[in-house]
């Protein structure tokens, strides 16, 4: 008697399957607590979890430290523009 192995549902996350949870967490860059909170809030659909993780990531992006403040950018932009116009060949 050959019985077929039950196939997992591809678009649902099974929180009891540690391997599947680890792979989804790694792919989405989430911690255990974040993944559990998202699943508790919106359900176990992998597409919905991915969408929610993208929205969460977009709203919590840190500001880069290497970008100078606005006045420095404006001054550098003005100097560059002046230098380009001063050295441009006259036709």
N, C-alpha and C positions, 0 to 999 in steps of 0.2 A: 504494500500500500504506500503509494507516494502521495504525500500531501504537500501542497505548495506552501512555501514560506510566505507569511503575510507581508506584503509590501508596505512600507511606510507611506504616509501621505506626504507628497513632495512639498506642498506649499504650507504646511503647518509645522510648527516647532514643538517637539515633544520634550518637555522639561525633564522627563525621567531618563532620557537618553543623554548621558553625560558627554558622549563624543559629539553629538549633534549640537548641544549647547556650547561646547568649547569651540567648535568650528564657526558657529554663528557669531559668538562673542569676538573671536579673533578677526573675522571678516569685517565686522562692523566697528571694531575698536571700542567695545563696551566692557564695563566691569560686570561682575556677577550681580551686584546690587542694582546697577542701571538696567540690565537686561530683565531682571525680575520685576522691577518697577514698571518698565514699559509693557511687559507681558500682562501684568496685573491690571494696567490701565486700559490697554487697547485690544488685548487678545493674543492668540498664538499664531497669527498669520505672519509668515516670514516677510512678505511684501510690506505689510503694515508696520512691522518692527523696523524694517530697513528705512522706510519713509520717515518714521518717527525719530530714528537715530540721526538721519540726515538733518532734519529740522532742529533737533537738539544741538547738533554739532554747529549748525549755522548760527544759532543764537548765542552760543557760548564761546565763540572764537576769541582767543586772547589777542590783545593789541601787540603787534611786534615791537620789540624794544629798539631795533636798529633804524627805524624810520624817524628822521628828525622832525621837530615840531613845525607847524605851518609857517611861521615867519621866516625860518631858515630856508624852507623850500622856496618861498616867494622871492627872497633876496637872491638866491642862487639862480632862479629862473630869470630874474631881471638882468643880472650880470651876463648870463649866457646870451640872452637876446641882444643886449647892447654890443657884445663882442662880435656876434655874427653879423649884425648890420654894419658895424664899423669895418670889418675885414672883407665884406662882400665886394666883388669886382663891379665896377661901374660899367654899364653898357651904353 
